[in-house]
Amino acid sequence: MNSAICAVLIYVPDVPAALDWYQSAFRGSERRLLGEFDFICLDFNGVSLEIVPSDEKLSSGAAGTVVYWTVEDFDETLAHLLAVGGTLYRGPGRIEEAKQMCMVRDPWGNCIGLRG
């Protein structure tokens, strides 16, 4: 594989509420209707955030794989996610080149990774 990430699927029990939350958390994201599937996703800088119903195969919550987002202002981005209802799950910790990283949980327990 040699391409950028194109989509992140986020499993939640309440899709409409999660669409609202993620649109406020990922400032600048825009709703996009995929008409042929009657499906709304969020476009965030060319990455499709696809909020889908959790089920018996894929539940919401921390389960192993976490997507990390590069952020210009780590402290401001972390503060914003906490202000809209996220909770700090892990970190922050120092990494290479004087950067930081952490994980924030959304209201359904899914993890969002930050690096910057």
C-alpha positions as CSV (number, residue, x, y, z in Angstrom):
1,M,0.0,0.0,0.0
2,N,1.3,3.4,-0.9
3,S,-1.6,5.8,-0.5
4,A,-3.0,8.1,2.1
5,I,-5.9,7.0,4.3
6,C,-9.2,7.5,2.5
7,A,-11.8,6.6,5.1
8,V,-12.1,6.0,8.8
9,L,-15.2,4.0,9.9
10,I,-16.4,4.9,13.4
11,Y,-18.9,2.5,15.0
12,V,-21.5,4.0,17.3
13,P,-25.0,3.1,18.7
14,D,-26.4,6.6,17.8
15,V,-25.4,7.7,14.3
16,P,-27.2,11.1,14.2
17,A,-25.8,12.1,17.5
18,A,-22.3,11.0,16.5
19,L,-22.5,12.8,13.2
20,D,-23.3,16.0,15.1
21,W,-20.5,15.4,17.6
22,Y,-17.8,14.5,15.1
23,Q,-18.7,17.5,12.9
24,S,-18.2,19.8,16.0
25,A,-15.0,17.9,17.0
26,F,-13.4,17.9,13.5
27,R,-13.8,21.6,12.8
28,G,-14.2,22.3,9.1
29,S,-15.6,18.9,8.3
30,E,-18.5,18.9,5.9
31,R,-21.4,16.5,5.5
32,R,-21.6,14.7,2.3
33,L,-24.5,12.6,1.0
34,L,-23.7,9.5,-0.9
35,G,-27.1,9.4,-2.6
36,E,-26.8,6.0,-4.2
37,F,-26.4,4.5,-0.7
38,D,-28.6,7.0,1.2
39,F,-25.6,7.5,3.5
40,I,-24.2,10.7,5.1
41,C,-20.5,10.9,5.9
42,L,-18.2,13.7,6.9
43,D,-15.4,14.9,4.6
44,F,-12.4,16.2,6.6
45,N,-9.4,17.3,4.6
46,G,-10.0,14.6,2.0
47,V,-10.6,11.8,4.5
48,S,-14.1,10.4,4.8
49,L,-15.3,10.0,8.4
50,E,-17.9,7.3,8.1
51,I,-20.2,7.1,11.2
52,V,-21.9,3.7,11.1
53,P,-24.1,1.7,13.5
54,S,-22.3,-0.6,15.9
55,D,-23.5,-4.2,16.0
56,E,-22.6,-7.6,17.4
57,K,-19.5,-7.8,15.2
58,L,-18.1,-4.3,15.6
59,S,-19.0,-2.4,18.8
60,S,-18.1,1.1,19.7
61,G,-15.2,1.7,22.1
62,A,-11.4,1.2,22.4
63,A,-10.5,-2.0,20.7
64,G,-7.0,-1.8,19.4
65,T,-6.6,0.3,16.3
66,V,-6.3,4.0,16.7
67,V,-6.0,6.6,13.9
68,Y,-3.6,9.4,14.8
69,W,-4.2,12.9,13.4
70,T,-1.4,15.4,12.9
71,V,-2.3,18.7,14.5
72,E,-0.6,22.0,14.3
73,D,-1.5,23.2,17.8
74,F,-1.6,20.1,20.1
75,D,-2.7,21.9,23.2
76,E,-5.5,23.9,21.5
77,T,-6.8,20.8,19.7
78,L,-6.8,18.7,22.8
79,A,-8.6,21.5,24.7
80,H,-11.2,21.7,21.9
81,L,-11.9,18.0,21.9
82,L,-12.3,18.0,25.7
83,A,-14.6,21.0,25.5
84,V,-17.0,19.3,23.1
85,G,-17.3,16.2,25.3
86,G,-14.3,14.1,24.6
87,T,-12.3,12.6,27.5
88,L,-8.6,12.1,27.8
89,Y,-7.9,8.3,27.6
90,R,-4.1,8.1,27.4
91,G,-1.3,10.6,27.6
92,P,-0.3,13.2,26.7
93,G,3.3,12.0,26.4
94,R,6.4,13.4,24.7
95,I,7.6,11.8,21.5
96,E,10.3,12.6,18.9
97,E,11.2,16.2,17.9
98,A,9.6,17.7,21.1
99,K,6.1,16.7,19.9
100,Q,3.3,15.2,22.0
101,M,0.7,12.5,21.5
102,C,-2.4,11.3,23.3
103,M,-5.7,9.5,22.9
104,V,-9.1,11.1,23.4
105,R,-12.3,9.1,23.7
106,D,-15.5,10.2,22.0
107,P,-18.8,10.0,23.9
108,W,-19.2,6.3,22.7
109,G,-15.7,5.2,23.8
110,N,-13.9,5.3,20.4
111,C,-10.4,6.7,20.5
112,I,-9.0,9.6,18.5
113,G,-5.2,9.9,18.4
114,L,-3.5,13.3,18.3
115,R,0.1,14.0,17.4
116,G,1.7,17.4,17.2
